[in-house]
Amino acid sequence: MKGIILAGGSGSRLWNVTRAVSKQLLPIYNKPMLFYPLSTLMLADIRDILLITTPEDQPNFKRLMEDGKKFGLNLTYAVQPKPEGLAQAFLIAEECGFLHEGEPCALILGDNIFHSAGFTELLETAAGWASYNGPFGPAELPRMATIFGIGVKDPQRYGIAEVDDDGTVIGIEEKPKEPKSNICVTGLYFYPGDVLEKAKQVTPSARGELEITTLNQLYLKEDRLRLTQLPRGAVWLDTGTFDSLYEASSFVETIEKRSGVMVCCPEEIAFRKGWIDRETFWRLAVELEKNEYGTYLKWVYYH
């Protein structure tokens, strides 16, 4: 399975800061924002990743990530000249040769942070339904798209999933004035191999964008859309404002200092999955030994 991180956009809600640097390169406590969505894809066992950026920001992303091999990844870059909707990411992925018909693919927004017990298992299940991997029955079962939902107190601000008494999604609305539920659709999506075919059917909305909600509705019409509700106590952060940046950093700091374990550390994930060897991991730790991040990597190496 392949994955896309959409890290374009102007970050206008964070001007003047984001006039000079991409929002996704700003720090969330002790690591770049990008490391959080990157870690989410890695936890889903996704190693072939496309990073979509603005043309002007791409050199900075390449300086940080290089070719991805230090994280055990196959990293590809593409540009989004201007933001024209989330579903555009799949068209860009095809244009640059990253994604082909028949290949399942996950999409995550570059400013989304997730933290939840059992999250890895939820990701693996979503990947399985999209690609037939795992104990999901015979290949005759329909391949399913998966969206991730979480309860919010201000549903008018988000895309909202309407569900029946069994928790099955029966409708999706974008920023409804009168929401039919408080279940927000987060910026994480898993799609089966016909996602390119579906993405090409999406037409621009009234605001001129290829809406991800429209793509999801196409799967819903075919009864091929799963909703995974994040469990009580799960945290989803959309770090698009100054307040949310501060709140996310404070949250990560609290978790890490209380538990002694880093949140969304791609070096550690790659090492524990066996994607990089001990020598490579040690070299990464030494490069960062002048701060607590490097100290933590050395602790992981010996434990």
Backbone bond lengths (Angstrom), bond angles and torsions (degrees), N, CA, C in turn:
res aa  C-N    CA-C-N  psi(-1)  N-CA   C-N-CA  omega(-1)  CA-C   N-CA-C  phi
1 M - - - 1.461 - - 1.520 109.53 -
2 K 1.341 115.61 144.13 1.460 121.05 179.47 1.530 110.34 -106.37
3 G 1.331 114.99 165.43 1.458 119.80 -179.17 1.514 111.69 -140.17
4 I 1.328 115.53 150.10 1.465 122.48 178.37 1.519 109.05 -125.12
5 I 1.319 115.95 132.94 1.467 121.57 169.78 1.521 107.08 -108.50
6 L 1.316 116.53 119.34 1.463 121.14 179.35 1.521 108.27 -94.43
7 A 1.335 115.19 105.93 1.465 121.34 -175.28 1.527 110.52 -123.20
8 G 1.336 115.86 38.49 1.456 120.26 178.19 1.524 110.67 -93.08
9 G 1.301 115.72 -151.94 1.466 120.45 178.86 1.508 112.64 83.31
10 S 1.325 114.46 163.06 1.471 120.59 -176.83 1.518 113.11 -92.36
11 G 1.337 117.51 -14.07 1.459 119.46 -177.33 1.513 112.48 61.06
12 S 1.330 116.65 38.10 1.470 120.72 -171.67 1.524 112.92 -62.76
13 R 1.338 117.76 -25.43 1.465 118.87 178.21 1.519 112.07 -70.98
14 L 1.330 116.48 -9.41 1.469 120.45 179.78 1.529 112.06 -115.59
15 W 1.325 117.14 14.24 1.461 118.33 173.32 1.530 109.59 -63.14
16 N 1.326 122.23 143.18 1.448 127.98 12.20 1.538 113.78 -88.40
17 V 1.305 117.79 -7.69 1.460 120.95 -176.14 1.515 111.19 -56.25
18 T 1.343 117.13 -47.24 1.455 120.19 -173.55 1.529 113.44 -84.76
19 R 1.314 117.16 7.39 1.466 118.69 168.35 1.520 110.15 -70.89
20 A 1.326 117.19 -25.12 1.459 121.60 -174.40 1.523 113.61 -107.88
21 V 1.324 117.39 -21.78 1.462 120.15 -176.52 1.530 109.10 -147.72
22 S 1.325 116.08 146.82 1.461 120.62 178.86 1.522 110.69 -62.77
23 K 1.326 115.25 141.98 1.465 120.33 176.69 1.519 111.43 -54.60
24 Q 1.325 116.97 -40.00 1.463 120.82 -175.04 1.525 113.12 -71.98
25 L 1.338 117.86 -5.52 1.457 121.31 175.40 1.529 112.08 -102.18
26 L 1.330 116.56 -2.15 1.460 119.80 176.21 1.533 109.38 -71.47
27 P 1.323 117.00 151.79 1.470 118.77 -177.86 1.524 113.01 -78.52
28 I 1.314 115.43 136.55 1.458 122.56 164.56 1.524 105.18 -109.65
29 Y 1.312 115.69 99.28 1.462 125.44 -170.73 1.527 110.54 58.51
30 N 1.326 119.55 -99.70 1.467 120.49 -169.70 1.517 114.12 -114.83
31 K 1.323 117.66 16.65 1.465 119.82 179.14 1.527 109.75 -153.33
32 P 1.329 117.67 157.29 1.472 119.41 179.40 1.527 111.21 -62.59
33 M 1.317 115.63 147.70 1.458 120.87 178.16 1.520 111.10 -51.77
34 L 1.327 117.50 -37.47 1.458 122.11 -178.11 1.524 112.67 -55.44
35 F 1.326 117.67 -32.68 1.467 120.83 -175.63 1.535 111.91 -63.23
36 Y 1.320 118.17 -24.22 1.459 120.60 -176.87 1.538 111.51 -73.81
37 P 1.339 119.64 -53.95 1.469 117.82 174.89 1.524 112.40 -64.88
38 L 1.325 117.06 -33.63 1.463 120.06 176.36 1.525 110.37 -58.99
39 S 1.315 117.06 -45.96 1.464 121.32 179.98 1.518 111.51 -63.00
40 T 1.339 117.25 -35.95 1.457 120.23 178.53 1.522 110.97 -60.39
41 L 1.330 117.64 -45.98 1.457 120.40 177.83 1.524 110.96 -64.66
42 M 1.311 117.37 -39.52 1.463 120.73 179.63 1.532 110.93 -63.74
43 L 1.317 117.33 -39.12 1.464 120.74 178.11 1.529 111.38 -64.52
44 A 1.336 116.60 -23.82 1.458 120.99 176.48 1.531 111.57 -86.86
45 D 1.345 116.65 10.26 1.469 122.99 -179.65 1.523 112.57 65.57
46 I 1.322 116.21 31.50 1.462 121.36 177.50 1.523 108.59 -99.07
47 R 1.331 116.22 122.44 1.467 121.33 -177.10 1.529 112.79 -115.30
48 D 1.330 117.32 -21.56 1.464 121.02 176.20 1.521 107.94 -93.41
49 I 1.344 115.68 107.21 1.466 120.44 -170.22 1.523 110.54 -128.01
50 L 1.323 115.17 134.93 1.462 122.59 174.31 1.518 108.39 -104.18
51 L 1.318 115.98 128.01 1.459 121.96 178.08 1.521 108.28 -108.30
52 I 1.332 116.15 112.07 1.464 121.87 -178.90 1.524 108.46 -99.19
53 T 1.325 116.02 123.72 1.461 122.02 -177.10 1.528 109.62 -130.96
54 T 1.322 115.93 176.40 1.461 120.02 169.09 1.531 108.24 -75.71
55 P 1.329 118.07 156.67 1.476 119.82 179.75 1.527 112.56 -59.19
56 E 1.326 117.63 -40.56 1.455 120.04 -175.71 1.524 113.12 -74.71
57 D 1.333 117.60 -24.76 1.464 120.19 -177.74 1.527 113.40 -90.89
58 Q 1.328 117.77 -15.19 1.461 119.39 -173.68 1.527 114.28 -57.74
59 P 1.341 120.70 -40.31 1.475 118.66 178.55 1.530 113.34 -57.62
60 N 1.328 117.70 -35.43 1.465 120.20 179.33 1.525 111.49 -69.06
61 F 1.333 116.28 -38.52 1.461 119.43 176.53 1.527 110.78 -64.48
62 K 1.319 116.61 -39.35 1.466 119.98 179.61 1.523 111.52 -66.88
63 R 1.317 116.99 -34.50 1.474 119.18 176.40 1.517 111.02 -64.37
64 L 1.310 116.21 -37.24 1.462 120.52 -179.33 1.524 111.74 -75.57
65 M 1.318 117.11 -47.77 1.460 121.59 -168.63 1.527 114.00 -98.03
66 E 1.344 117.46 -22.23 1.465 122.27 -174.79 1.534 109.18 53.75
67 D 1.324 118.12 -133.66 1.460 119.69 -178.89 1.527 112.78 -94.01
68 G 1.334 116.65 3.82 1.455 121.03 177.74 1.510 114.75 86.77
69 K 1.323 118.15 -9.15 1.470 120.31 -174.37 1.522 112.61 -66.28
70 K 1.322 118.52 -25.79 1.458 119.60 177.73 1.524 111.75 -66.58
71 F 1.336 116.29 -17.38 1.458 121.66 174.24 1.530 111.63 -105.88
72 G 1.325 116.47 9.07 1.454 120.03 -178.57 1.514 113.38 72.77
73 L 1.324 117.12 26.50 1.462 122.05 -174.46 1.517 111.61 -113.95
74 N 1.337 115.37 158.93 1.458 122.70 168.09 1.518 106.29 -106.64
75 L 1.327 115.86 102.19 1.461 121.05 -171.14 1.521 110.56 -104.41
76 T 1.329 115.36 131.61 1.459 123.23 177.27 1.523 108.23 -120.19
77 Y 1.339 116.37 146.70 1.460 121.23 179.67 1.528 110.67 -115.41
78 A 1.322 114.98 146.34 1.460 121.48 173.01 1.523 107.96 -149.09
79 V 1.315 116.46 161.41 1.466 120.23 -178.28 1.518 110.29 -114.21
80 Q 1.309 114.52 148.58 1.457 123.55 171.62 1.529 106.28 -114.76
81 P 1.341 117.59 98.69 1.468 120.11 -174.27 1.516 113.36 -53.91
82 K 1.345 116.19 -39.95 1.455 120.24 174.12 1.523 108.12 -149.95
83 P 1.329 116.41 147.17 1.470 118.75 -177.46 1.522 111.48 -69.84
84 E 1.332 115.86 119.24 1.459 121.01 179.95 1.521 110.95 -128.90
85 G 1.336 116.00 34.49 1.453 120.49 176.36 1.515 112.58 107.10
86 L 1.342 115.01 150.61 1.460 120.31 -176.11 1.525 111.88 -67.31
87 A 1.331 117.63 -35.57 1.461 120.24 -179.11 1.522 111.83 -64.76
88 Q 1.324 117.11 -18.26 1.459 120.97 177.25 1.529 111.17 -62.21
89 A 1.327 117.29 -24.08 1.469 120.93 -177.97 1.530 111.13 -56.53
90 F 1.334 117.62 -37.69 1.468 120.23 -178.18 1.523 111.44 -71.83
91 L 1.317 117.45 -34.34 1.461 120.49 176.80 1.517 110.26 -67.86
92 I 1.323 116.81 -40.18 1.465 120.98 176.00 1.524 110.15 -63.52
93 A 1.340 116.17 -40.53 1.465 120.46 -179.96 1.522 111.18 -61.94
94 E 1.322 117.25 -36.41 1.469 119.73 177.39 1.518 110.93 -73.02
95 E 1.314 117.02 -41.64 1.467 121.01 -177.26 1.525 111.69 -61.05
96 C 1.323 117.45 -36.12 1.463 120.04 -177.97 1.524 112.47 -88.48
97 G 1.330 117.43 2.18 1.452 121.19 176.72 1.508 114.91 83.53
98 F 1.320 117.63 10.19 1.466 120.48 -178.71 1.518 112.26 -79.88
99 L 1.326 117.06 -42.61 1.461 121.95 -173.78 1.519 110.29 -116.89
100 H 1.348 115.51 137.20 1.457 121.14 -179.63 1.527 109.71 -125.15
101 E 1.313 115.14 161.40 1.459 120.53 177.69 1.529 109.98 -55.28
102 G 1.318 115.57 136.40 1.461 120.34 178.32 1.513 114.84 93.21
103 E 1.346 117.57 -6.47 1.463 120.29 -178.60 1.525 110.38 -97.97
104 P 1.330 118.48 122.36 1.468 120.28 174.96 1.524 110.45 -68.28
105 C 1.320 116.15 152.68 1.460 119.31 -173.70 1.530 110.55 -153.67
106 A 1.326 115.22 140.69 1.459 121.93 173.38 1.522 109.34 -102.15
107 L 1.307 116.21 150.08 1.458 122.69 176.43 1.514 108.58 -129.67
108 I 1.342 115.96 132.08 1.458 120.38 175.18 1.524 108.77 -134.72
109 L 1.301 116.24 141.01 1.456 121.17 177.97 1.519 109.61 -78.23
110 G 1.326 115.44 143.34 1.455 120.71 -172.53 1.510 115.46 -70.34
111 D 1.342 118.09 -7.11 1.466 119.95 179.85 1.521 112.22 -114.56
112 N 1.334 117.76 17.38 1.466 121.51 -178.98 1.523 111.20 -100.38
113 I 1.332 115.90 131.46 1.463 122.47 179.68 1.525 108.11 -123.06
114 F 1.322 115.56 131.51 1.462 121.94 179.30 1.523 109.73 -122.04
115 H 1.342 115.09 143.07 1.469 120.02 173.86 1.525 107.59 -149.85
116 S 1.331 115.38 117.99 1.459 118.81 -175.69 1.508 110.36 -160.56
117 A 1.306 116.05 145.39 1.460 120.60 170.47 1.524 108.92 -64.30
118 G 1.336 116.71 137.60 1.453 120.90 178.42 1.515 114.90 72.08
119 F 1.330 117.53 14.55 1.460 120.76 -175.08 1.530 111.35 -65.72
120 T 1.330 116.96 -39.24 1.463 119.86 -179.42 1.523 111.11 -59.33
121 E 1.326 116.89 -41.93 1.465 120.58 179.92 1.531 110.96 -64.74
122 L 1.331 117.51 -37.38 1.464 120.78 177.80 1.525 110.65 -64.56
123 L 1.335 116.72 -39.59 1.460 120.81 178.77 1.524 111.08 -65.93
124 E 1.320 115.94 -44.04 1.464 119.89 -179.46 1.531 111.26 -63.39
125 T 1.323 116.50 -37.30 1.462 120.25 178.27 1.529 110.63 -65.73
126 A 1.325 116.68 -43.43 1.465 120.33 178.94 1.521 110.81 -61.90
127 A 1.333 116.21 -42.78 1.467 119.88 178.27 1.523 110.64 -63.59
128 G 1.332 116.23 -38.00 1.452 120.15 179.85 1.516 112.88 -64.06
129 W 1.324 117.16 -43.49 1.467 120.29 179.75 1.528 111.39 -65.47
130 A 1.330 117.32 -29.28 1.462 120.27 -179.58 1.524 112.53 -80.29
131 S 1.335 116.95 -24.12 1.461 119.13 -170.60 1.522 114.40 -129.53
132 Y 1.330 117.00 6.00 1.468 122.49 179.44 1.517 113.68 72.04
133 N 1.319 119.46 7.11 1.453 120.23 179.00 1.520 109.92 -79.02
134 G 1.330 116.58 145.97 1.451 120.31 175.46 1.519 112.11 90.14
135 P 1.321 116.32 -175.99 1.472 120.97 -173.54 1.525 112.76 -81.97
136 F 1.317 117.16 65.77 1.458 120.84 -175.57 1.521 111.97 -113.92
137 G 1.344 117.17 22.87 1.448 119.83 175.72 1.516 112.58 86.28
138 P 1.306 117.36 -173.90 1.466 122.02 -175.77 1.519 112.21 -70.08
139 A 1.313 115.01 163.69 1.457 120.85 -177.51 1.523 111.94 -65.22
140 E 1.358 117.20 -13.96 1.458 119.38 179.74 1.533 111.92 -70.05
141 L 1.322 117.27 -17.92 1.457 119.40 177.89 1.520 109.65 -64.75
142 P 1.329 117.97 143.02 1.465 119.43 -179.23 1.531 111.09 -68.09
143 R 1.312 114.38 138.95 1.464 118.71 174.28 1.529 108.13 -71.38
144 M 1.295 115.99 135.63 1.463 120.99 -170.96 1.525 111.57 -116.33
145 A 1.332 115.61 142.62 1.459 121.47 167.94 1.527 108.40 -86.19
146 T 1.321 116.13 151.27 1.468 121.02 -179.48 1.520 110.20 -129.88
147 I 1.325 115.58 131.15 1.460 121.60 170.06 1.523 107.58 -113.58
148 F 1.315 116.39 154.95 1.458 122.07 -178.58 1.528 109.04 -112.88
149 G 1.336 115.46 127.44 1.457 120.52 -177.58 1.509 112.37 -118.94
150 I 1.322 115.13 155.37 1.463 121.30 177.07 1.526 108.19 -149.95
151 G 1.320 116.96 144.29 1.454 120.73 179.60 1.517 112.29 -69.80
152 V 1.337 116.75 137.21 1.463 122.46 178.42 1.526 108.83 -131.98
153 K 1.316 116.34 158.52 1.462 120.25 -178.78 1.527 113.07 -90.14
154 D 1.342 117.36 -11.14 1.468 121.34 -178.84 1.529 110.07 -129.28
155 P 1.335 117.84 65.86 1.468 120.85 -172.77 1.525 114.73 -63.78
156 Q 1.326 117.95 -16.88 1.462 119.98 179.67 1.529 112.40 -63.13
157 R 1.337 116.81 -17.92 1.461 121.16 -176.14 1.520 113.60 -87.97
158 Y 1.343 118.21 -6.54 1.459 120.33 -168.77 1.526 111.92 -131.45
159 G 1.333 114.54 171.44 1.449 120.20 165.06 1.513 108.25 -73.16
160 I 1.319 117.64 131.64 1.465 122.05 -171.07 1.528 110.19 -120.73
161 A 1.337 115.53 137.51 1.465 121.49 176.73 1.526 109.28 -98.70
162 E 1.319 115.59 129.69 1.461 121.25 172.96 1.525 108.32 -94.77
163 V 1.314 117.41 133.10 1.457 120.89 -176.72 1.528 110.16 -125.97
164 D 1.354 115.22 157.13 1.462 119.68 175.86 1.527 109.57 -89.75
165 D 1.324 117.10 -172.63 1.461 120.87 -175.91 1.528 112.72 -64.81
166 D 1.335 116.90 -20.95 1.462 120.72 179.13 1.521 112.77 -91.32
167 G 1.340 116.74 0.86 1.455 120.27 -178.97 1.511 114.29 84.15
168 T 1.341 116.86 9.26 1.464 120.99 178.41 1.523 109.78 -82.21
169 V 1.331 116.82 133.67 1.456 119.75 -178.55 1.526 109.27 -70.71
170 I 1.345 116.36 130.72 1.462 121.37 -179.95 1.526 112.09 -123.28
171 G 1.323 116.80 -3.75 1.456 119.88 178.28 1.510 111.50 -170.08
172 I 1.335 115.72 153.84 1.468 122.15 177.31 1.519 107.68 -135.10
173 E 1.320 116.30 133.04 1.464 122.00 177.80 1.516 109.41 -129.01
174 E 1.322 115.77 143.71 1.454 121.46 179.40 1.535 110.10 -96.53
175 K 1.327 116.76 112.96 1.465 123.79 178.47 1.538 112.43 47.74
176 P 1.318 117.31 59.76 1.471 120.36 -176.90 1.529 112.10 -71.18
177 K 1.325 116.23 144.64 1.461 120.18 176.37 1.523 110.75 -71.05
178 E 1.330 116.14 -33.33 1.462 121.15 177.85 1.538 108.34 -125.43
179 P 1.325 117.48 84.03 1.467 121.41 -174.67 1.529 111.99 -62.11
180 K 1.332 115.91 141.69 1.458 121.49 177.64 1.517 112.45 -90.33
181 S 1.321 116.64 -3.49 1.461 122.31 173.15 1.524 107.75 -160.37
182 N 1.322 116.52 176.86 1.462 120.57 175.46 1.522 110.77 -110.62
183 I 1.350 116.83 19.54 1.464 121.06 -177.26 1.524 109.21 -89.56
184 C 1.313 115.49 106.68 1.461 122.00 179.97 1.525 110.02 -81.20
185 V 1.324 116.53 135.99 1.461 121.53 173.54 1.529 107.92 -85.43
186 T 1.310 116.73 114.92 1.462 121.75 -176.03 1.528 110.66 -78.21
187 G 1.326 115.77 178.11 1.459 120.85 -176.90 1.517 113.95 -89.84
188 L 1.324 117.00 45.41 1.465 122.51 178.80 1.521 108.28 -137.30
189 Y 1.345 116.48 124.69 1.456 121.27 -173.38 1.529 109.83 -140.36
190 F 1.331 116.45 140.68 1.458 122.12 174.53 1.533 108.29 -120.11
191 Y 1.348 115.99 129.29 1.454 120.11 -176.20 1.531 111.28 -127.56
192 P 1.334 117.04 145.68 1.466 120.82 175.38 1.523 111.61 -75.72
193 G 1.335 115.22 -174.58 1.451 120.51 -169.44 1.510 116.33 -70.72
194 D 1.318 119.32 -6.25 1.467 120.45 176.92 1.522 112.41 -96.96
195 V 1.332 116.99 17.88 1.466 119.50 -176.81 1.520 111.61 -64.67
196 L 1.338 117.84 -34.66 1.463 118.76 178.17 1.529 110.90 -64.79
197 E 1.314 115.99 -43.51 1.464 120.44 177.11 1.524 110.84 -58.06
198 K 1.338 116.31 -43.61 1.460 120.69 -179.37 1.532 110.96 -69.14
199 A 1.317 116.98 -41.90 1.468 120.70 -177.46 1.524 111.22 -61.28
200 K 1.326 116.03 -32.99 1.465 120.01 179.49 1.525 112.13 -72.52
201 Q 1.321 116.95 -14.32 1.466 120.65 177.70 1.525 112.37 -87.44
202 V 1.339 116.81 -11.66 1.467 121.25 -178.46 1.525 109.09 -76.62
203 T 1.311 116.49 126.45 1.467 121.55 177.31 1.524 109.55 -106.41
204 P 1.329 117.25 155.64 1.472 119.90 -177.46 1.529 112.24 -58.68
205 S 1.317 114.21 140.73 1.460 121.12 178.31 1.523 110.14 -80.04
206 A 1.325 115.55 -174.84 1.467 120.21 179.50 1.522 111.77 -61.10
207 R 1.336 116.26 -27.30 1.470 118.76 178.34 1.529 111.80 -94.25
208 G 1.345 116.58 12.20 1.455 121.43 173.09 1.510 115.51 78.68
209 E 1.345 118.17 21.31 1.455 121.22 -176.94 1.529 111.55 -118.49
210 L 1.319 115.46 153.61 1.458 122.44 173.75 1.522 107.05 -86.58
211 E 1.316 116.18 96.16 1.457 121.97 -169.28 1.528 111.84 -76.48
212 I 1.314 116.67 136.38 1.460 121.15 175.64 1.529 110.55 -67.17
213 T 1.325 116.81 -29.20 1.466 120.45 176.71 1.528 110.69 -60.65
214 T 1.334 117.38 -39.76 1.458 120.68 178.23 1.521 111.09 -64.43
215 L 1.324 117.26 -41.16 1.460 121.27 176.71 1.530 110.68 -60.88
216 N 1.312 116.09 -44.41 1.470 119.77 179.42 1.527 111.66 -64.83
217 Q 1.323 116.41 -35.22 1.469 119.94 179.24 1.525 111.43 -66.02
218 L 1.326 117.75 -30.36 1.465 120.87 176.85 1.526 110.41 -63.95
219 Y 1.324 116.34 -40.38 1.465 119.43 177.00 1.529 110.75 -71.47
220 L 1.331 116.23 -35.44 1.458 120.16 179.65 1.531 110.98 -62.70
221 K 1.327 116.93 -39.05 1.466 121.02 179.84 1.524 111.45 -61.99
222 E 1.331 116.90 -26.86 1.458 121.34 -179.63 1.534 111.73 -97.43
223 D 1.330 117.11 9.59 1.469 121.98 -176.57 1.523 111.62 56.10
224 R 1.320 115.34 41.31 1.461 120.72 -178.44 1.523 111.57 -124.93
225 L 1.321 116.41 29.33 1.458 120.65 179.62 1.518 109.96 -120.04
226 R 1.318 116.39 117.70 1.460 122.87 176.60 1.528 110.03 -96.90
227 L 1.304 115.73 142.89 1.460 121.39 171.92 1.521 108.70 -111.94
228 T 1.317 116.12 119.92 1.456 121.07 172.99 1.521 108.10 -102.83
229 Q 1.330 116.29 110.64 1.460 119.84 178.08 1.524 109.38 -84.30
230 L 1.311 115.77 125.42 1.453 119.74 177.82 1.527 109.01 -65.57
231 P 1.325 117.44 141.24 1.463 120.37 -173.27 1.514 112.72 -68.85
232 R 1.317 115.05 162.80 1.453 120.73 176.32 1.528 109.43 -58.37
233 G 1.314 116.57 134.62 1.453 121.17 -176.12 1.513 113.65 95.84
234 A 1.346 116.92 -12.42 1.461 120.81 176.67 1.528 109.69 -69.90
235 V 1.328 114.93 153.64 1.461 120.58 -179.34 1.521 108.99 -124.39
236 W 1.325 115.69 130.79 1.460 122.86 172.61 1.516 107.40 -126.37
237 L 1.321 116.00 126.28 1.449 121.53 -177.91 1.520 109.83 -123.57
238 D 1.327 115.24 129.27 1.460 123.08 176.36 1.525 106.05 -108.60
239 T 1.331 116.39 101.72 1.466 120.91 -165.90 1.528 111.77 -91.44
240 G 1.316 116.87 64.89 1.450 120.52 -175.93 1.512 115.63 -106.99
241 T 1.328 118.25 -0.54 1.466 121.55 -179.97 1.524 109.52 -129.63
242 F 1.318 116.48 166.99 1.465 120.17 178.98 1.524 111.16 -61.80
243 D 1.327 116.57 -41.51 1.463 119.82 179.23 1.530 111.37 -63.06
244 S 1.342 116.30 -44.63 1.463 118.84 -177.79 1.521 111.84 -69.28
245 L 1.334 117.92 -30.85 1.464 120.52 174.20 1.525 110.48 -61.84
246 Y 1.315 115.86 -46.63 1.464 120.63 179.93 1.524 111.09 -64.91
247 E 1.330 115.91 -44.19 1.469 119.53 -179.39 1.522 111.56 -63.09
248 A 1.336 116.88 -40.89 1.462 120.45 179.66 1.515 111.06 -65.12
249 S 1.332 116.95 -42.90 1.468 120.21 178.90 1.519 110.96 -62.96
250 S 1.317 116.76 -42.33 1.472 120.61 179.62 1.524 110.62 -64.97
251 F 1.339 116.45 -39.69 1.458 120.28 179.30 1.523 110.93 -62.77
252 V 1.331 116.74 -49.42 1.459 120.58 -178.94 1.527 110.69 -62.66
253 E 1.329 116.71 -42.08 1.465 120.08 178.75 1.525 110.96 -59.33
254 T 1.324 116.65 -44.89 1.466 120.45 -178.63 1.525 111.10 -62.54
255 I 1.330 116.83 -47.26 1.469 121.13 -179.43 1.528 110.35 -60.16
256 E 1.325 116.14 -47.36 1.465 119.61 -174.70 1.523 111.90 -68.56
257 K 1.321 117.00 -40.23 1.465 118.70 -178.40 1.521 111.89 -72.21
258 R 1.330 117.37 -32.80 1.464 119.88 178.66 1.523 111.99 -75.12
259 S 1.344 116.43 -38.38 1.472 120.08 -173.34 1.508 113.63 -95.54
260 G 1.336 116.96 -22.73 1.452 119.99 -175.63 1.515 113.10 76.59
261 V 1.324 117.21 8.01 1.456 122.54 -178.24 1.523 109.11 -120.49
262 M 1.333 116.97 136.66 1.447 120.43 -179.19 1.524 111.83 -75.32
263 V 1.326 115.15 146.50 1.458 122.91 173.80 1.521 108.43 -93.96
264 C 1.336 116.60 124.74 1.466 122.20 174.26 1.535 112.58 56.24
265 C 1.305 115.05 61.59 1.466 122.31 177.06 1.531 107.63 -103.81
266 P 1.331 119.44 101.78 1.468 120.40 -174.17 1.519 113.85 -63.97
267 E 1.336 117.42 -32.22 1.464 119.20 177.05 1.527 110.87 -61.59
268 E 1.328 116.57 -44.74 1.459 120.35 179.81 1.520 111.34 -65.98
269 I 1.328 117.35 -42.62 1.461 120.21 179.85 1.526 110.24 -59.71
270 A 1.342 116.31 -47.65 1.461 120.23 -179.60 1.527 111.14 -61.01
271 F 1.324 116.91 -40.10 1.468 121.50 -178.79 1.525 111.08 -67.31
272 R 1.316 117.04 -46.46 1.464 120.29 -177.45 1.528 111.99 -70.64
273 K 1.324 118.02 -25.41 1.455 120.80 176.54 1.529 112.51 -84.32
274 G 1.333 116.77 -6.44 1.454 119.73 -179.26 1.513 114.20 79.90
275 W 1.322 117.42 17.57 1.455 121.14 -179.30 1.528 111.62 -80.49
276 I 1.329 117.69 -24.08 1.463 122.42 173.70 1.522 108.19 -128.02
277 D 1.337 116.76 151.71 1.462 119.94 -178.33 1.531 110.74 -86.88
278 R 1.325 115.42 174.79 1.458 120.67 -175.87 1.530 111.60 -64.17
279 E 1.318 116.86 -36.26 1.464 120.02 -179.81 1.521 111.13 -63.75
280 T 1.333 116.43 -44.86 1.465 120.45 178.71 1.526 110.43 -63.97
281 F 1.327 116.59 -42.76 1.463 119.82 -179.27 1.526 110.82 -63.96
282 W 1.307 117.31 -41.24 1.465 120.35 179.38 1.521 110.71 -63.56
283 R 1.326 116.95 -39.95 1.456 120.62 178.93 1.531 110.83 -62.14
284 L 1.328 116.78 -39.95 1.465 119.94 176.77 1.521 111.22 -63.75
285 A 1.336 116.32 -38.64 1.464 120.00 179.80 1.524 111.10 -66.38
286 V 1.321 116.74 -41.97 1.466 120.75 -179.15 1.523 110.79 -64.98
287 E 1.337 117.28 -37.88 1.468 120.39 178.62 1.520 112.00 -59.04
288 L 1.342 116.47 -27.12 1.466 121.34 -175.17 1.525 112.58 -111.40
289 E 1.327 117.72 17.30 1.457 120.81 -170.82 1.528 114.24 -68.94
290 K 1.321 118.14 -10.61 1.464 120.01 -179.95 1.527 112.40 -83.63
291 N 1.335 117.36 1.12 1.458 118.75 176.49 1.528 109.77 -137.46
292 E 1.331 116.08 176.90 1.458 120.90 -175.32 1.524 112.56 -69.27
293 Y 1.314 116.99 -23.13 1.464 120.35 177.23 1.528 109.40 -62.65
294 G 1.335 115.98 -48.58 1.453 119.79 178.40 1.514 112.52 -64.65
295 T 1.334 116.78 -37.91 1.463 120.52 176.60 1.513 111.20 -59.98
296 Y 1.325 116.11 -40.17 1.462 120.28 178.63 1.529 110.88 -65.34
297 L 1.334 117.14 -42.64 1.453 119.64 179.43 1.527 111.02 -61.25
298 K 1.317 116.50 -38.43 1.469 119.08 177.22 1.528 110.84 -65.30
299 W 1.330 116.73 -37.24 1.471 120.10 177.08 1.523 109.94 -62.67
300 V 1.341 116.68 -43.58 1.465 120.45 177.80 1.522 110.74 -60.91
301 Y 1.318 116.89 -40.37 1.464 121.66 -179.02 1.524 110.53 -57.34
302 Y 1.298 117.80 -41.55 1.469 121.39 -175.92 1.535 112.69 -88.04
303 H 1.316 117.69 -5.76 1.461 119.66 -178.10 1.524 111.50 -120.59
